[in-house]
């Protein structure tokens, strides 16, 4: 052995040992960052509810003052428009809470996780954690697979899929088109079909047990039919009729959901934490409580509760909320491929954009897709730990700011700029199927899911 080789061999061994120690240290850090608790997210949920309550209270006060002639309507109109924006952003925050619940990381206790995610996040925006879980975990496991990622098929069905890469003007035009309200309505309805009702193409569906539409029809019957009957009674001050009709409608629909055979409820490859039958009953019960509270407030003469519910909750739900979702969805995975480090990015943005567009850690989307069981409040630390991995540091894209197409002094693109030709995939990365995204899920058809995984891996080979 010559002297050069004698020196090189121990140096190589030392470098290898160094990389091994670093990799072990990173793995230990990630394990620690996965820790969940039953306390932290109460603070995050409380902040959302406080902002919503303050926004609604201020807007109602301004509108009532304008109606009484105390202040000019010139104050009420912009205040109401601002409220619709703030509440739409806060509804997106609820989506962030459901997202954590979907991964079983909102709270450490499994039952608390599901109940809090449903009753405090999902039910208020007309969805359920379980139905969103079917949509979202499939997106994680088969990210950017055109046949198995529900996000892609949903965008195609609602006509919101963009043909990447795009020029700066094409992106601006696509955004401006969302100001045409029917586009937002269509997005909301199709998104609800996928993540609120369990519809659409999904690799977790059980082809042997498709279920029926009867549970869905019963839920829609109450969600839409109850207000159609109750609101006129409230307007004519028929308190007794409301007290009889609303519970009767609730009992009727709950009875239908309870009596339906098991075969009426669709089977899936992921078992729910709460049986789907009782999940449907819970959602109807939440709506009954909400409708009863709105009716009681209005019948007591404390204001037009139903009218403000429509203006300050339903209007944002169909306008600003889906707009913020679109602004996030396009840039998180658009113009990306199926590689482990290249299917999404990290977004460094200001606090207002973070609240409205990237709630609950969705700005650190690349580390989230790499280790989906890390809670949102630890994703920044996860990103820092992963930066020690050479491949993550080399291939991962960091985005700074949202609008514009100019790179900053660090060479980082904006969210709009990353959708352009320069950042379009140039090489064929190995297909990444994220089976670890199911770490906390209850898989009931492992063989069927394994077939989907193999088909997904073979698709782009």
C-alpha positions, 0 to 999 in steps of 0.5 A: 500500500503506498503512502497516499492510499494509507492516508486516504483509507482512514480518512474515508473511514473517518468521513463515513463514521462522521456521516453515520453519527450525523445521520444517527443524531438527525434520526434522534432529533426527528424522533424527539420532534414527533412528540405530541401532547394534549395541551399545546394546540388548545392555544392555537385553537383558542386564538382562531376562535378569539379572532373569529369572535372579535371579527364577528362582534365588531362587524355586527356592531358596525352594521347595526350602528349603520342601520340605526343611523349612528354611523354611515354605511361607508364604514359598514361596507368595507368593514364587512368585506374585511370581515369576509377576508379575515373569517375566510382566512380563519376557516382556512386555519380550521382546515389547518387544525383538521390537517393535524387531526388527520395525521393524529397529531392535533392531540396525543390522545386519539379520542381527543384528537378526533373529537376536537378536530371534528367538533372544533374544526371540521364540523364548523366548515361542513366536513369531517376529519375522517373524510378529509383523512381519506383524501389527504393521506392518499395525497401524502402516500401517492403525492403527485401521482396523477391516478392516485393523488386525490388533490390532482383529480379534484383540481381536474374535476373542478377545472382548477388544474394548471398546465405547468410550467406557467409564465408570470402573466399566465399565473396572474390570469389564473388568479384573476379568474378566481374573482369570478365567483362561480369558479370558487363555488365550483371549487368548493363543491368539488372539494367537498365531494372529495374531502367532506363526503368521501367521494371522487377517485381514491385509492383507499376506497373499498371496491367490494363495499361502495356503500350507497348515497342514502347516508349522504342524502340524509345529512344533506336533507338536514343541513339544507332542509332544516334551515329552509323550514326553520328560518321562515318560522323564526322570521314570523316569531314562531318560537314554539314551532321552532322548538318542535320542528327542529328537534323533530327533524333532527330525530328523523334524520338521526333515526334514518342514519341509525337504522340504515344497514352497515352496507349503506355506509362505504367501506375503506382501507382505513378504519375510522376512529369513530364509526361512520354511522356515529360520525354522521349522527355527530355532524347532524347533531352539531348542525342542530345545536348551531341552528337552534342557537341561531334561532334562539338568538334571533327569537330573543330579539338580539339581532338577525342571527341567521342573516349574519350567519349567512353573511359572515360564515357562509359567504366566506366559506364559498369565497375567500376560504376556497380562494386561500386554499387555491393560493396554497394548493397551486404553489405547494405541488404545482410544477413539481415531480414525484421525487422525495425531495422535489414534490413540494417546497418550503415557503418563507412568507410574512405573518399575514400570508402565513395565516391566510394561505399557509396555516398550521405549518403548511409553509414548511411543506417539504419537511412535512411531506418527508416526516408527516407525523411531526406536529406543525409547531416543530416543523421549523426545527425539522427543516433545520435538522434536515438541512444537514442532509446533503441531498435535502439541502441540494434538492429542496427548494426554498421559496421567499414571498408569494407574488412576483417572479424575481429571485431574491438576493439568496437566489430563492424564487417567489411562490409564483416564480417557482411555477415557471420554466426555470423550476420545472423538473429537469431530471427524472427523480425516483418515484417516492411513495410515502408509506410512513404517512400511515404511521398512525392510521388503522389500515384494514386492507394492507394487501389491497393498499400494497397493490396500489403502492406497487402500481404507483411505483410502476406507473412512471418507470 
